[in-house]
Amino acid sequence: MILKFGIPIAVSGIVGAVIGAMIANKLDVVHLKKYFGIFLGFIAIWEIYSLVKKYRDAKKRHNKDMNLNVKEEK
């Protein structure tokens, strides 16, 4: 099972690293820093969005559980 998924992931990672290194060598340092900063900005926004979504879902579940407990007490 590990080989079924591990080998394709490893090969893809190696190929991606080689292609990324080639692209990085051809770009100007200023542009590379700018693109990397934009990439990090997108990752930060995604992480914040995921955190807020998890918080809202947990809050909904908690409120739903509390409503069930109140109904059971009556």
C-alpha positions, 0 to 999 in steps of 0.5 A: 500500500505504501509503495502504491502511493509513495513512489508516485509522490516521490517521483512527482516531488523530484520532477517538480523540484528539478523543474522549479530549480530550472525556473528559479535559475532563469528568473531575476531575483527581484521577480522571484522574491515578489512571486514567492511573497505572493505565493506565501500571501495566498497560503496565509489567506488559505490557512486563515480561511481554513481556521475560520471555517473549522471554528465555525463548524465546531461552533455549529456542532457545539450549539447543535449539541447544546440544543439537544441537551436542552430538549432532553432536560425538558 
